[in-house]
Amino acid sequence: MPEKSTIQLSPDWLTVLEGEFRQPYMATLKEFLLQEKKSGRTVYPRGSEIFNALNTTPFDQVRVVILGQDPYHGPGQAHGLSFSVRKGVEKPPSLINIYKEIEQEFGIKMPPHGDLTGWAQQGVLLLNATLTVRQSAAGSHQGKGWEQFTDAVIRAINDKHRHVVFMLWGSYAQKKGAFIDRTKHLVLTAPHPSPLSAHRGFLGCGHFKKANDYLLQHQRGAIDWSLAEATPLQKTS
């Protein structure tokens, strides 16, 4: 297990998840990642961004969870937030469909970039099930331990929070979120926004408005989905 000081994870999440770093699977995962590096393989995202989703959205501020599967595996794409790419990088097709749905629901034009940091700063946890991937090899880091870690993330939110909105798009996300307590949280399901499936029910799902209606109903505040410059929430007791 790495020392606390070497884990690039914010203190609030580390307090919640530190037990995971003592588990045998985490040592195995760390060794696998070291071997990838020693073999000269390119891994995305860069090491400092692996926990970007958790570091950008403090544990006590999580209001929405959008669950992805793998990081993008093309050069310059992945930066640790599910479905998000840096400014200046071409928007992937699934993200374009997400933008189309938001435009349909709210009548707001999306920005030209695909950087979803503004959502993350408002309490939208953009979590991939697997936090790393080998360049040009989708799914290459599945089954190495990340799924157990991200299950622990979801379980912590499920157990310790109330009135969080979980957006589970596609069968993979829906299976991963099957244990979420529907009596405490809102779970929204739809086909994946990929061009292969978006027209089977993702487009027209109404998830972003449903999420805001639920959050307002429970005095948690609406998300500004327009990606206007956002100010992070203040800590709540």
C-alpha positions in Angstrom: 0.0 0.0 0.0 1.3 3.5 -0.8 1.9 6.0 2.0 -0.9 8.5 2.4 1.4 11.3 1.2 2.0 9.6 -2.1 -1.7 9.1 -3.0 -2.8 12.1 -5.2 -6.2 12.2 -3.7 -7.8 15.0 -1.8 -7.9 14.6 2.0 -11.7 14.4 2.2 -12.0 11.5 -0.2 -8.9 9.8 1.3 -10.5 9.8 4.7 -13.5 8.0 3.2 -11.6 5.6 1.0 -8.3 5.0 2.8 -9.3 1.5 3.7 -9.4 0.6 0.0 -5.7 1.5 -0.3 -4.9 -1.3 2.3 -6.7 -3.9 0.3 -4.7 -6.5 -1.6 -6.4 -5.6 -4.9 -4.9 -2.1 -4.7 -1.4 -3.4 -4.4 -2.0 -5.6 -7.4 -3.4 -2.7 -9.4 -0.5 -0.5 -8.5 1.9 -3.2 -9.7 0.0 -3.5 -13.0 0.2 0.2 -13.6 4.0 0.2 -12.8 4.5 -2.7 -15.3 2.6 -0.7 -18.0 4.9 2.2 -17.5 8.0 0.0 -17.5 6.9 -1.6 -20.7 6.8 1.8 -22.4 3.1 1.8 -22.9 1.2 5.1 -22.8 -1.5 5.2 -20.2 -4.3 7.8 -20.0 -5.0 10.0 -18.2 -1.6 11.2 -16.8 -0.9 10.2 -13.3 -1.7 13.5 -11.7 -5.2 13.3 -13.2 -6.2 9.7 -12.4 -8.3 10.9 -9.4 -9.4 14.2 -11.1 -13.1 13.4 -10.7 -12.7 13.0 -6.9 -10.3 15.9 -6.5 -12.6 18.3 -8.4 -15.8 17.3 -6.6 -15.4 17.2 -2.8 -17.1 14.3 -1.1 -19.5 16.4 0.9 -20.6 18.3 -2.2 -21.7 15.4 -4.4 -25.1 16.1 -5.8 -25.1 14.2 -9.1 -23.1 11.2 -10.2 -22.6 10.5 -14.0 -21.1 7.1 -14.4 -18.9 6.3 -17.4 -17.0 3.2 -18.2 -13.4 3.8 -19.5 -11.4 7.0 -20.0 -11.0 8.1 -23.6 -8.0 6.3 -25.1 -6.9 8.8 -27.8 -4.0 11.3 -27.4 -5.0 14.4 -25.4 -8.5 13.3 -24.6 -8.8 11.9 -21.1 -8.3 14.2 -18.1 -10.0 12.2 -15.4 -13.6 13.3 -15.8 -16.1 10.9 -17.5 -17.3 12.1 -20.9 -15.1 15.2 -20.7 -12.2 16.4 -22.8 -9.9 19.4 -22.4 -10.7 22.6 -24.2 -9.3 22.6 -27.7 -9.9 18.8 -28.1 -12.6 17.7 -30.5 -15.8 16.8 -28.7 -16.4 13.0 -28.8 -19.7 11.7 -30.3 -21.2 10.7 -27.0 -20.6 14.1 -25.5 -22.1 15.8 -28.5 -25.3 13.7 -27.8 -25.2 14.8 -24.2 -25.0 18.4 -25.3 -27.9 17.9 -27.7 -30.1 16.5 -25.0 -29.3 19.4 -22.7 -30.1 21.9 -25.5 -33.4 20.2 -26.1 -34.3 20.2 -22.4 -33.3 23.8 -21.6 -33.0 25.6 -25.0 -29.4 26.6 -24.1 -26.5 26.5 -26.5 -23.5 24.5 -25.4 -20.0 26.0 -25.5 -17.7 24.9 -28.3 -15.5 22.9 -25.9 -16.0 19.6 -24.2 -14.5 20.4 -20.8 -17.0 19.5 -18.1 -15.0 20.8 -15.2 -17.7 23.4 -14.6 -20.1 20.6 -13.8 -17.7 18.9 -11.5 -17.1 22.1 -9.6 -20.9 22.3 -8.9 -21.1 18.8 -7.3 -21.4 16.6 -10.4 -19.1 13.6 -9.9 -17.9 12.5 -13.3 -16.8 9.0 -12.4 -15.5 6.4 -14.8 -15.7 2.8 -13.6 -12.1 2.2 -14.7 -9.8 5.2 -14.0 -7.0 4.4 -16.5 -6.6 2.9 -20.0 -3.8 2.0 -22.4 -3.5 4.3 -25.5 -5.7 3.0 -28.4 -6.9 0.0 -26.4 -10.4 0.5 -25.1 -11.1 -1.7 -22.0 -7.4 -2.6 -21.6 -7.4 -1.8 -17.8 -10.7 -3.4 -17.0 -10.6 -6.2 -14.5 -7.4 -5.0 -12.8 -9.0 -3.6 -9.7 -10.4 -0.2 -10.6 -13.9 -1.4 -10.6 -13.7 -2.5 -7.0 -12.3 0.9 -6.1 -15.0 2.8 -7.9 -17.7 0.5 -6.4 -16.4 1.7 -3.0 -16.8 5.3 -4.2 -20.4 4.7 -5.2 -21.1 2.8 -2.0 -19.7 5.6 0.2 -22.0 8.1 -1.6 -24.9 5.8 -1.3 -24.4 5.1 2.4 -23.4 8.5 3.7 -25.5 10.9 1.6 -29.1 11.4 0.9 -30.8 12.8 -2.2 -28.1 12.3 -4.8 -29.0 11.9 -8.5 -27.3 9.0 -10.2 -27.4 9.0 -14.0 -26.7 5.5 -15.3 -26.5 5.3 -19.1 -26.2 2.0 -20.8 -26.3 -1.6 -19.4 -22.8 -1.4 -17.9 -23.5 1.6 -15.7 -26.9 0.2 -14.7 -25.4 -3.1 -13.5 -22.6 -1.2 -11.6 -25.2 0.9 -9.9 -27.7 -1.9 -9.1 -27.1 -1.7 -5.4 -27.9 2.1 -5.0 -30.7 2.6 -2.5 -33.6 4.0 -4.6 -35.4 5.1 -1.4 -32.6 7.6 -0.5 -31.6 8.7 -4.0 -32.9 9.3 -7.5 -31.6 6.8 -10.1 -32.1 7.8 -13.7 -31.5 5.2 -16.4 -31.3 5.4 -20.2 -29.4 3.9 -23.1 -25.8 5.1 -23.5 -25.4 8.5 -25.4 -23.1 6.7 -28.0 -24.3 7.2 -31.6 -25.0 3.5 -31.6 -27.7 3.7 -28.9 -28.6 7.4 -28.2 -31.6 7.3 -30.5 -33.0 4.3 -28.6 -34.0 6.5 -25.6 -31.1 8.7 -24.5 -32.2 11.6 -26.6 -35.4 12.7 -25.1 -34.7 11.1 -21.7 -35.1 14.4 -19.8 -32.5 13.5 -17.2 -31.0 16.9 -16.7 -34.3 18.6 -15.9 -35.4 15.7 -13.8 -32.2 15.9 -11.8 -32.7 19.7 -11.2 -36.3 19.2 -10.2 -35.3 16.5 -7.7 -32.4 18.6 -6.3 -34.7 21.6 -5.9 -37.4 19.5 -4.3 -34.9 18.5 -1.6 -33.3 21.9 -1.2 -30.0 20.9 -2.7 -30.0 23.5 -5.5 -30.1 23.1 -9.3 -27.1 22.4 -11.5 -26.2 25.0 -14.2 -25.8 22.6 -17.1 -24.9 25.5 -19.5 -21.2 25.3 -18.5 -21.1 28.9 -17.6 -18.2 29.8 -15.4 -19.2 28.2 -12.1 -18.2 29.0 -8.5 -17.7 25.8 -6.4 -20.2 25.3 -3.6 -19.4 26.3 -0.1 -19.2 23.4 2.3 -22.4 22.5 4.0 -22.7 21.0 7.5 
